[in-house]
Amino acid sequence: MYNNMASQVLITGCSKGFGKEIALYLARDSLRRFKVHATMRNKKTRQDELKTEAGDRLDDTLFIRELDITKQETIDKTIKEIIDNEGKIDVLGKRSILDPYVCFLFVFVCLFVCCCCCCCWWFFLSFLITGPFNFLC
């Protein structure tokens, strides 16, 4: 039985690495709490591995979509498709485009210069928790 109250999750960068692993992890949830929309830049050439690993969850709790974050038309098209079909997007998972060490250095300098800045502390803590992969709810 499918959970109609499933959270709609859009994840970018799912052709390999963290994006692919998180998409598969959420799609394999035994309670089917998530409908994962896994996106990648070039779906035609990169989707085979994800399809194989998804198995019976493909087109059930895992949907592969093409999205290039550098092209606004693909962003608009993907979001429109999900909203039209599902009515909402609950969670956006995105791969950080900044090197984690650069982020760490930036935050360290900010903390050193203004150690009482709440924004810097929040950013620092969120970086330590999420690393180079960030979720926006």
C-alpha positions in Angstrom: 0.0 0.0 0.0 1.4 3.4 -1.0 1.5 6.2 1.5 -0.4 9.2 -0.1 1.1 11.5 2.5 4.7 10.8 1.3 7.1 13.7 1.4 8.2 14.8 -2.0 12.0 15.0 -2.1 14.0 16.7 -4.9 17.7 15.8 -4.9 20.2 17.2 -7.4 23.4 15.5 -8.5 22.1 11.9 -8.3 24.3 10.3 -11.0 26.9 9.4 -8.4 28.2 10.0 -5.0 26.3 11.4 -2.1 23.3 12.5 -4.2 22.8 9.0 -5.6 23.3 7.3 -2.2 20.8 9.6 -0.4 18.2 9.2 -3.1 18.5 5.4 -2.9 18.4 5.4 0.9 15.2 7.5 1.0 13.6 5.6 -1.8 14.2 2.2 0.0 12.4 3.4 3.1 10.3 0.4 4.2 7.4 2.7 5.3 7.5 4.5 1.9 7.5 7.9 3.5 9.3 9.5 0.6 8.8 10.0 -3.1 12.3 10.8 -4.3 12.8 12.8 -7.5 16.5 12.1 -8.3 17.9 14.6 -10.8 21.0 14.6 -13.0 22.4 16.8 -15.7 22.5 14.2 -18.5 19.8 11.6 -17.8 20.3 9.7 -21.1 23.9 8.7 -20.4 24.0 8.6 -16.6 20.8 7.0 -15.4 21.6 3.3 -16.0 23.5 2.7 -12.7 20.8 4.4 -10.6 18.0 2.5 -12.4 19.8 -0.8 -11.7 20.4 0.0 -8.0 16.8 1.3 -7.6 15.3 -2.0 -8.6 11.6 -2.3 -7.9 11.5 1.2 -6.3 12.0 2.8 -9.7 8.8 4.7 -10.7 7.4 3.7 -7.3 9.3 5.8 -4.8 12.2 6.9 -7.0 11.8 8.9 -10.1 14.7 10.0 -12.3 14.5 13.4 -13.9 16.9 15.6 -15.9 17.9 18.9 -14.3 21.0 21.0 -15.0 21.3 23.6 -12.2 23.1 26.0 -14.6 20.1 26.1 -17.0 17.0 27.8 -15.7 14.6 26.2 -18.2 15.4 22.7 -16.8 14.9 23.9 -13.3 11.5 25.4 -14.1 10.4 22.3 -16.1 11.4 19.9 -13.4 9.7 21.9 -10.6 6.6 22.4 -12.7 6.3 18.6 -13.4 6.7 17.7 -9.7 4.2 20.4 -8.6 1.7 19.4 -11.3 1.9 15.7 -10.5 2.4 15.8 -6.7 1.2 19.2 -5.6 4.2 20.0 -3.5 7.9 19.7 -2.9 8.7 19.1 0.8 12.5 18.8 0.8 15.3 20.0 -1.6 18.6 18.2 -1.3 21.4 19.9 -3.2 25.1 19.2 -3.6 27.2 22.1 -2.5 29.2 23.6 -5.3 31.9 24.9 -2.9 34.8 22.8 -1.8 34.2 21.8 1.9 37.7 23.0 2.8 37.0 26.5 1.3 33.8 26.6 3.3 35.6 25.6 6.5 38.3 28.2 6.0 35.7 30.9 5.3 33.8 30.1 8.4 36.9 29.9 10.5 38.0 33.3 9.4 34.5 34.7 10.1 34.5 33.2 13.6 38.0 34.6 14.3 37.1 38.1 13.1 33.7 38.3 14.8 33.4 35.5 17.3 30.0 36.8 18.6 28.2 36.7 15.2 25.3 34.2 15.5 25.1 33.8 11.8 28.7 32.6 11.5 28.2 30.2 14.4 25.0 28.8 12.8 26.7 28.4 9.4 29.7 26.7 11.1 27.5 24.3 13.0 25.4 23.5 9.9 28.6 22.9 7.9 29.9 20.5 10.6 26.6 18.6 10.6 25.9 18.4 6.8 29.3 18.8 5.3 29.3 19.4 1.6 25.8 18.1 1.1 23.0 20.4 2.4 19.3 19.9 2.8 16.8 22.8 2.7 13.4 22.1 4.2 
